[in-house]
Amino acid sequence: MTGSVESGALVASHLDALDATLDAVRGESARFASWGSELADRLRRGQRLLAAGNGGSAAEAQHLTAELVGRYRAEREPLSALALHADTSTLTALGNDYGYSEVFARQVRAHGRAGDVLLLLSTSGRSENLLAAAEAGRALGLTVWALTGPGPNPLADAAHDALCLPGATPSVQEAHLVAVHLLCETVDARLAPPAPPAHSGRPARRPVAGGPPVSGPLVVVGDALLDVDVVGQVDRLCPDAPAPVLDAVTESPRPGGAALTAVLATAGPRPVRLVAALGDDADSARLAALLEGSVEVVRIPAEGSAPVKTRMLAGGRPLLRLDRGGLAPGPAPDAALAAIAGAGAVLVSDYGRGVTADPAVRAALADAARRVPVVWDPHPRGSVPVPGAAMVTPNLAEAIEAAGSPTPPAADRVVAAEDAAAILRRRWGADAVAVTVGARGAVLRAASGTSVVPAEPAVGGDPCGAGDRFAAAAAVALAAGRVADEAVADAVSAAAVFVAGGGAGAVRRDASAPCGWTVPGDAPRAPERPAGDAEALVAAVRARGGRVVATGGCFDLLHAGHARTLAAARRLGGDDGALVVCLNSDASVRRLKGTTRPAVGQADRAELLAALACVDAVVVFEEDDPQAVLARLRPDVWVKGGDYAADDLPETPLVRSWGGRVVAVPYFAGRSSTRLVAATAAGRAGDTAASRATDPPDPVPQRGEPSP
């Protein structure tokens, strides 16, 4: 009897201790809801959960990954989750070669990508191998969570967020199993389809493929700078050194960094707010005064003085840049976080000076990315973009560095941008990555694939601020409901006009302008090129070392989508190149489209195409696909609209056989000859806007089918 009484007391004591720990779990319901929702969103976007622990904690970590890869309660899609201790061969090899302290950290470096979640379980919070894993995860841009015993402890300090449960080791370990199940519950609840009548009152994220314009201001978040241009003339050298002497004539201050981006965004239709660090110094006051009346500034308090970048210029060219100052941002105040929460779109202008490293700012940006378009213009010394950004806009050098790619020769810059964009979209968990390639335009990688958006050629100009102009135009376009291809096309065009008009140096305060600033300016028109015999033209272009670009289709009833695609294709040829259009004959169109097509005969279609400034020659082919004419012309680049996947085209192997490239340029939704023909038959030919709004979308083109 005594033994059973003692056993009963032990059971009661154990359960009483567990109850105390579970009471702490009950008090963390908001944290579980936050973790579960965040984890579900990331896993749904293709990110991964990495989990690790030692001993009993390893079992709990593996329990969680099994529930996610399999199912917890209801059937759902499998989710990517990996227990780092489960592969015994890897674990023992790493322990043998690197020591047990590195067995998890090395796997994090192998499998982890920015935007993934690393969950570390430890009753003590002091395991050396878990601390090393947390450090590796943070360095790679993973979000690190910890489930531990009593805090504070080193693992909780090393994580971005931690749940520290009170109690003895057995109670903590048992409560961790409850925590694992609660995470599974919240993940499943987040992924479950909503009941039809329910409405949360919180706007869902606008699809990346475009949609209705979002409401609310455009909020620019980032590092504000003060730029100063000192312009003068040089006609002598220093007597004591071979250095030019600049006789200054004018000194022009203007907003720089995120502040310049905010000014450029004021050309759009919505109000602009700037969330940035400013100090109590004279340069911060000078910058705030420049923005007054055009951009609402939400200040993050900071120590130090505003960064000032001073360019010394003569003859329109920089001689020297002098940098001084620097701010140490403090914690973001509630007003800054509220501004992000109330945004209709967000543009992050990261200059690597600390604003986007604030955990509270990052959390607010991550939440915004679930609701509205977030465009992130990154910096090599800045923070990793939050997962779910609608578009990230690095330049080529930034993209290559972030992707870890080798620096390409000049001729391969577009190819290098394509490769880097694909890597970074996956690594950052972004909907789209647009890599700017200077005068070559931009390369867009989105869910639909990769497309190249060439820039209009510009003579002279100043590229300073071109990246800011690109990002601002892309954010304005996405906020207006434009799809990614259209937003990048708008941004490339805006940046080209900006550079040609003098760049950031031509941005001037102007009280008479609607937004309080004048921003350059008209871009020069590309020279017209006469059309001619296709094969003779190709020979002439090759003789001068130019690039031959070809595209093809029916082009029955020319429309704006055709014009934009052809203009983009021509720009891929450069100044010395040429664009040849391969045109389906009347008989070919009838076989492909039916007896009622074409609406316009091949002679008229060819004449209309040849009249376009971007078209150098037209060749008509009788076959159902262009492979025969391509074999004769052997173009360097074969271009199709972005609704086609290059690898799916039957002519792709042929073009690649002689070293040619197959490139997709942006597809402009809602424009189609088929739709125009249907509208004409219905008596609505004069109202193409109504046609686009009311007609059903065109079917997805089938393999080998030419565009309408």
C-alpha angles and dihedrals in degrees: 000000000000091000093053092048090052091048091051091051091050091051092048092047092049093049093045090054091047090050090057091053092045089052086062089050090053089055091057098062092121091053092051090049090050095046094045094048093046092047092048093050093050095045090049089054091054101265121133140233117227115193133184142169142149127251112333090002088059088057091052092048091051090046090058096048091048091054091050097046089044119024137283104203116327126038114265141147116297114260126215110251129150130192105212096207096050097082100077095186092055092042095052094041092052092045090051096045103034107016129259092276089069101045094101101029093058091050090050089054090048100046106020124099130182108278095030120121122238114198116192122191123199132150091206100036089217107091109136095215092053092049089053090049091052091051091049092048095051091048090056096047098257119146107243121208126179133203107197145153124256117346155261094056136146096257092053089051091050094051128080089232133004140189108212113191123199122231144064121312097265093051093046092049093050091047089052088062088054089049090052090053092047090053089051090049093052093044091052092046091052093049096044114106111254120252109257099242096044121100122180096201089232116108115248119232113278109245115255089233090072134266143169117333115271121235128232134059127305105250118204114202122189150068117332119209136183113234122198126188116201107194123191145123135275122212103147144031130238111272092227099045139015092259124127119247112226115208100205116223104169138013116202122186120198138163114279138190113007089355091060090047089053091050091050090050092057088078086074126085100259134069117264128222124190121210105194144136117265129172135208093260130113095254092053089050090049091052093047090051091053090054096045113119096014107053127031108228121211103194127219106201114242141177121235130027132306114270111255123198114193120192120200109208136184126175090002093300129107116246099179142350121217119199125193139158132033139198132223104210118220125214113307111258123232091258091061093049091046091052090055091046091053096047124124087203134357130218116192112205101188116188094170097254101121111267095109092044092069106109091219092052091048091050090050091049092048090052091048090052089063092056112028139017112286116192114193122200102193134205129207090240094039135090127286111262114260114254116265097036109159091223137359116201114198121162117239096266091049092046094050092049093047093046093045091235125152118258107263129221114258093259092058100048096112092048090049090050091052092052095045093047091054092050095046096046089058095041096047096039091231125157089228140001119205113192113198115219102190114240090000092070121228142311116223123203114188137149090281093056137260128324133177119224109195121207127234109256112256129195116223117328132134121275093201107124095011092125091052090050091049094051093045093051092047092051093049091049095048091047088054091057099260118151120245095261092052093045092053092046089053091047095049090050093047093048092049091051090047094052093045090051094055104279123234091340089067094054106112136180107248120174091195093058116095092241096034094252138077114225122190132285163219118002119220117256118249111250116258117252120205119235120235146153106333102220094042090049092050090052092050093049092050091048091059093044096253130147121255114216123187134185133173149195145114096285090195107172103003114236139174093274089059092048093051094046092049093047091050091048092051092053089058087066095060126210095309097042136084140217120225118191116211105208127199111236122237091260092049092050091050092053091049102037106025137259095298092063145119100045089192123042123244095251092055092042091052092048093050092049093047090052091062114100091226095055118083100178142358126211122187119215129194100206125094092246132030100242096109095051091043090054088056097044098036094197121203091225129027112198130201132171117270092256087078126076108224094220091055097057114103091220094055096090090048094052092045091049091077095038096268124145129230111216132184118214123196118298114220109214121225098028117108140139089224090058092047091051090050091048091051091051090051092050094250101106093121094059108061092160089059088047092055092047099048109026119091116252119270116261116261108270113256125230110293095004115135120233116269 
